[in-house]
Amino acid sequence: MALSNKELLQKATLTLADFGGAGEAPLTIEQVAEFLRLAITPQVMLPDVRTVMSNSNKWVESQIDFANRILRPGTEATRLLPADQVKPTTDKVEISTVLLRGEVPISDEVMEDQVERAGFGDTIMAMVAEGTGRDIEELMIQGTKTTPGADTYLNLLDGWIYVARNNAAANAYDASGDGDDYQKIFKILLNSLDSKYKKDLPNWRFYVPSILEERYRDQLAARGTALGDEILQGKKPLTYQSIPIRSVPLIPVTAGAPDTSYVLLSHRLNLYAGYRRVIKMETFRDPREGATSFIVNARVDAQVAVPAATALAYTVDVEPD
């Protein structure tokens, strides 16, 4: 269960007292870790995916794997022939961050009228951090840089859904003819993956919009079994073939006839959330305006390490019955 702002703040070492007035003051390494914890913890996908950080705006994350058989028949006191020696496959994920900036002015009157008084600034800071995390998750899920839309914020980078649908190596499936047969959709996505990727299934995820999770839970509950009752009451997590089904409120739903959305299947560590380690969170009080501004600057990127190890269903019917 996600922690509330209050619970996060109680556990935090980062408070308003850590920040001065005007000036370009990056957070310390410890403060960056605390800020990201406040930002990431309440979200759904950000705590789940692979988090990578660097002091640079651009960097490369290396990958190494043994995709083929390593062992060969052995002969005592004889080394393997060069043709039987196996080299690992290597690859790289390029992280190129984009700049995000936010400013939240709070009037002196609001600060003074709160019961918390001095502590209210700490609450605002925690809420700003959580809101920042929500906005970062939205961008990493919905970003469409290569095919820009009307939302300039989402045009900053290509998100996980965009890559899973448009990369030539990925597995994209048009589910417009399947109605609300979600088990069929889950099966098709899983079957579309090469068998070599189907390891460690408990760490794979079906990421679905919240309304689909609710409808699928109702479908299973309608079976009238003890398991169905547990699912209806929310006591039992949803899975398909041992793969958890995660409800993600920020997966977009397109209004239409019917309303449609996406189902994304991926190993959770195949999705990268990159952060430049230099994050700025500062406060500035302007006496002329009688307000204190909470200002945050961050650089982030989203990447899919192996597009072929993802599967995406699009135009999935999510309209309520």
N, C-alpha and C positions, 0 to 999 in steps of 0.2 A: 504494500500500500504506500502511495506517495506521501511524503511528509508535507505538513502544512508550512506556510511561511513562518509561523511562530515556532514550530518545532525545529525547522531548519536554522532559524536565527539563534535559538537556544544552544544549538550544537556548534554554531559558527564561531570562529575566532576573528572574523572580519566584521568590523562595526564602523559606524560613521566617523569615529575618532581616528580611524586609520587614514583619513583623507584630509588634505588641507584645503586651501582656497584655490584661486586660479593657478594655472600652471600645467605643464605637460609632465605629469608624474605617473609613470607606469607602475602597476602593482608589482610587489615583490613576487618571487616564485611561489612562496607560501600563500600569498594573497590571491594569485592567479588560480592556484589549485582550489582555494576556498570559493572564489567567485564561480568557477566552473562547476563546482559541486552544487552550489546554490542554483545555478542556471540549469544544469542537466538533470539533477535528481527528480524533479517533478514531471519530466517529460516521459514519453513512451519509448521512442526509438533511440534517442541520444544516449541513454544509459546502457542500451543494448548493443550498439554497434561498436566498431573498433575506433577508439579515440587516439589520435596521433597529434603530436605537438612539436614545434621547432621554434627557434629564435628568428628564423628567416621567414620572409614572405612566400618564398617558393623553395621546395625541397623534394627529395625523392625518397620514398619508402621502398626498401628492397624486399623481394620475395624469393623464397627458395623452396623447392619441393622435389620429391622423388615420385614421379608419376608412374614409372615403369618398374618392373621386377629388378631387385638388387641381387638376389642370390642366384648362383649357378651351381651345377654339379662340381664337387670339389675332388681334387686328387692330392693325396698326402705329399707334403713337402714340395708342392708345385704351385706356383702363383698362377692366377688367372691370366689368360691371354688378353691383350689390350682390347680386343673386340668384345670381351665379356665384362670389362670394367664399366661401371655405370657412373655417369655424371649427373648431378642434380640439374633440374630445369630452374632457371632463374628468370625473374621478371622484375619490373619496377612499377610503382604507382607514383605518378607525379602530382604533387599537391601544389596548387597555385591559388593563394588565398585572395579574397576580395574584401574590401573595407566596408564595415558596417558601423553606423554611428547613431546614437540615440540621445535625446535630451528631454528631461522631464522637469519642468519648473513647478515648484510648489510655493504658494504664497506664504508670507509670514503669518497671516491670519490663520491659515489652515494649520500651520505648524504649531501655533500658540494655542489653538482651540482644542487640540486633541488631548484626551485624557493622559496619553502616554508622555506628552510633552517632549523631553529630550529623547526618549526612546522611540518616538515616532519616526525620527530620521533613520534609525536603524531598520525599522519596519519597511519604510519606503525603499531603502537600499536593497533589502531582501526581495521585495516585490519587483523592483527594477531588474534584478538578476534573474528572477524566475521568468519575467516577461521577455527578457533577452533570450533566454533558453528556448522559450516557446517560438519566438520569431526565427531563431536559427534553425530549429527543427522544421518549421514550415518551409524555409528556403531550401533546406537539404532534401526535403521530400518533393516539393512542387516546382523547383527551379527549372526554367526553360530558356537558357541563354542562347542556345543555337537556333531556336525558333522563337524569337521574342514575342511576347504578348503585350497586352495593355498594361499589365502590372510591372512597373519598372523595377520594383524590388525583386520580384521573382526572375527578372531577366539577368540577374547578376551572375548566376552559374547554372549548370545543368544538374538537376537533382537526381536522386536515385531512381525515381519512377521514369524520368525522361530517358536516362541511359538504358534502363531495362527494356524500354519499349523501342528505342531507336538505334541502339548499337547493333551492328550487323551480326555480331557473335551471340547476342542475347536471344532468349526464347520468348517471343511475344505471341499472344493468343487472343483472337477476337471472340469474346464470349457473348456476343449480342444475341446468338440463337439459343442460349442455354437457360434463359429465364433465371429463376432462383434455385437452380439445381447446383448448389454450391459444392456438394461432394464431387460431382462430375468435374467442376472447374478445378478443385484441389487435385484431383487425380490426374487430369490432363497436364497441369503445371508440373507435378512431380514426375510424370512419365516423360516429359519433354527434356529432362536433364540427362546428360550422359551419366552412366552408372558410376564412373570414376569419381564424380562429385558427391555421390550419395553416401557419405560417411558422416559419422557424428550427427545423426538426424536430430537429437534433442537440442542441438545448437542451431538448427535451421529454424526459420520462422515463416509462417504465413502472416504477412502484415495486411490487415483489412480495415476498411472504414468502420467506424463504430456501429453504424446502422446495419451493416452486414453481419457483424458479430451478434447483434441482438436478434436478427431474423434467423440466423443459423441455430442459435441457442433455442429459440422457440420451436424450430423444426425438430430438433433432437428431443426436446421435452414432450412434443406431441406423441411420441411413441408410447407413452403411458407406462414406462418402466421405472424402477427405482433409480436407475442411472439418469433417466430423463428428468425425474423430480430434482435430483441433485444439480443437474445442469440448469434447470429453470431457476432454481434458487441461487444460482451463482456460486455454489459450493465447490464445483469441480471445474478446473481450467479446461478450456476447449483445446483439443488436439486432433490432428489427422495423421494417421500412420506414425504416431509418436512425435510429430512436429507440432509445437505450440502454435496456436492461432492467436495473434495479438491484435487487440482493438486499438486503432490509431485515429483519434479524432481529427488529425490534420491531413489525412488522406482525402483529397478533394472529391466532392460529389457534384456531378454536372446535372442540373435540372433539365428535365425533358419528359418524354413519354416512351419508356420509363426513365426515372432518374438512374444515372449510371456512375460507376466508379471503377476502382482498380483492386486487384489482389496481387501483391508482390511476394514472391517466394525467393528466399536467399538465405545462405548461411549468415548469421548476424555479423560475423567478423569479416565477411566479404564486402561489407558496406563501411566506408571510411568517413569519419568526421574529423577534419583537420583544423587545427587552431594554431595561429601564431601565438607563441607564449607571451608576447608583449601585449598585455591588455591594459587599457587605461579606464579607470573608474574614478571620477573626481566630482567634487561639489564646487559650486561657485555661487556666491551670494551677491546679487546686484542690488545695492540699497536704493538705486533709482527706481527699480521696478518693485522693490519690496518682495523679492522672491529668491528662493534658493533652487538652483538647477542641479539635477543629478545627471551627469554626462558619462556615457559609456562609449568606448571605441574598441572594436575588435576586428580581427581578420580571420575569415573562415573559408573552408572549401569542403565539398562533398565529392567523393569518388567511389566507383565500383571497381574493386580490384580485378575480378575476373567476370566480365559480362556474361560469358558462356555459362557461368554457374548461377545465373539468375533466370527466373521465369516470371512473366507478368501477364495477367489477364486484364484486358481493358474492355470498356463498354459492358461491365458487369451490372446486371439488373439489381438495384438496391432499393427500388421503390416499395414502400410498405404495402402490404395487402389491404 
